[in-house]
Amino acid sequence: MDRKLLDLLCSPDTRQPLSLLDATGLDALNRAIGSGAVLKADGSPQAQTLREALLTRDRKQVFRVDDGIPVLLAEEAIATTQIADFPEK
């Protein structure tokens, strides 16, 4: 993802800056998705694993990136609290 674009993006509901989710966090998220344990903010399951995602500064929300396009809808956010082994830093 383009660094200039990333510098402009923020969470739609908390307005926190976003950064790319690192490989460790992405692996933990995808393991939880694979087990069927991940729900989006609207209550629907996140069925597909992610290739890329954005993380809020407080590490509480993840937003998926589809084909290089960030999906920044509040109802599509994934709370990291539901991922047991999500890294703290």
N, C-alpha and C positions, 0 to 999 in steps of 0.2 A: 504494500500500500504506500502511496506517495506520502512522504513525510509532511509536506505542506498541507495536504488535506487532513492528515491525522491531527495536526496542530489546531485545526479549526473545529474538529468534532467534539461533541459533548453529549452526555446522557440527556435524553429528552425530558426526563422527569426531575432529576436531581441537579442537572446542569454541570455535573462534574466532568473534568477532562477525561478523555479515553486514551488508552494505550493498547498496543497489540498484546494479546494474551500469549505468554511464553509457552514453549513446548511442554513443560511439566504441567502447567495448568490445563492446557488443551488435552493432554493425555488423561488427566484425572476427570475432566468434563466428559470426554468421549467414553470412558469406561462407565461412568454413571448413566450416560445416555444409552449405551449398549445394554445395560441392565434394566432399562425402562423406568429409572428412578427420577427422571428430570422433567419438571413441568415449567412451562413458560408462565409469565405473570398473569396471563388470561386463564390459566388453569388447564390449558391443553398440553398434551405431552410433546416433548421435543424428540421426535422419532429418528431423525437423521443425524449422524455424527457430523462434526464440523471440521473444516479444513483450516479455517481462520476465524478469529473472534477478537472482539474489543472488550476491554475490561475497564471498569470505573476506577478512579483513584483510590477509593476506599475498599476495593476488591470485593464488593458485595453484589455487583451485577455484571453480567456478560451479555454482549450483543453479537449475534452471528454476522458473518460477512459472507455473502453469496456471490461467487464469481467476481470478487473484488469490490462489491457494492455493500457498504454497511447497511444493515437493517436496523435503523434507529427508531423503532416504535416501542413505546412504553409497554404495550401488551405482549411484545415479543422478547422482553428481557428475561434472562435466566438468573435466578438468585443463586449465588454460590453457596449459601448456607445449606442447601439441600445436597451438596456434594461432600461426602464424608472426608475424603482425603485431598480436598482442594488446598493447594499450598498457600500459606499466609503471606509469603513474600517471594 
